[in-house]
Amino acid sequence: MLVLSIESSAKPVSVAVYQVSESDNTGPDRSKNTGSSESDTTIEKNTQSCKLLGQYFQYTGFSHSRTLLTMTESLLKNLEIKLSDIGLIAVAKGPGSFTGVRIGVSAVKGLAWGLDIPVCGVSTLEAMVFQTLAKPGILVCPVMDARRSQVYNALFKWHEGKPVRLCEDRAISIEDLKVELRSYSAMPLMLVGDGINVCDESDLFSNFGELPEPIRYQTAYGVALAAIRHKPIPAVELEPFYLRPSQAERERKINKLKNYKRNG
């Protein structure tokens, strides 16, 4: 089965096509309806039976609404794959940029509805951990710039070839994250994500394992690796995952409160 994956939750944007070995595939058949009970099974348990066919990555600052579908069309064309050949579409559903996450999720829902195939939304942070392919015993700490001296973060450790989640996705201050990581001081630390750029050069962060730039940022490759461990769902059930209200929502609440006080 061919999996199309999309990552647009931050400044970088990428698309990838991943092939899951038919012999080991336990996920939904391409001919099954999206509402079938088949969509309740995990796609793939052994990542070694999967193959990355191609990936496009761009970090230019252009709007994802301008680049995402163009990149998808170009990648499929160069791989000589038709959109109708895709059996599943995966996407990073958040946390991340409100606009970026919304664009990615909306694009995936639209494509999947048209093709009548299932989708898989995965945590942006979890996808970032999968692409590191860290060694056992390493503490992987994905960090995304959430502004206001905060990062979107979760903690994972590698065990038996896959990451094990140690906490839920959260928005946390850099200072609070430093305090928490002291309890894991015996484990080698690996940071991944654009949040590396906002973590200062304190003693805690100065000795982390630095990843090569191609896998330091969010990628569709990581989304595909995470998706094959999760259950596909019908496109109608896919929703973005936000950890906090958007700036526009916060401003509306503030203005509403000001008007209430002014008129009260």
C-alpha angles and dihedrals in degrees: 000000000000119000122199112202130192132196119186103138096115139018094297118071126196143167128199141181118218127187119217115203109252092216093061099031114120095171131100120308114243089241094055121104115250091242093056121121085239087080089069093072128088113256099222138354099188114062091190089071090061130083133204106226098182146332136198118203128185131180104174103119093245116142113274089223086064099044111028103076092036090055091047093051092047094048093050091047093052091047089049090234123140120222087237089062091065114103100185137015119210128193141180100248096189173214098212142076109357092222095043095049092046092051093050096046093045092049092050094048091050094049094044094048090052092049095038093230133131127259137211123212115197135184111269089221094051091049090054090055093051092056092056092065087202124192122256115279095029119125108224115203115188112199128186123186106254093172126231090076091299136115133201103240150163131173127236138174126201118244128168094348099312138076119261116209116235098182140005124267110277146163106244135170116251090238093053090048090053090053093049094048091058088075088061095048092124091063125077109251126225120186121199131179141048089290087081086079093060097044107096125229096266122151089260096057100032097085102044121131107262117218126214111265096249091065099027093083131055112286139182086234089066090046090055093049091051094043095058087062095053138071118262117232136194112275092244090065096054114109133171117252116226122180095200140009118282122255090255091053092048091050091050091053091048092049091046090052091048091051091048092053092044093051096036 
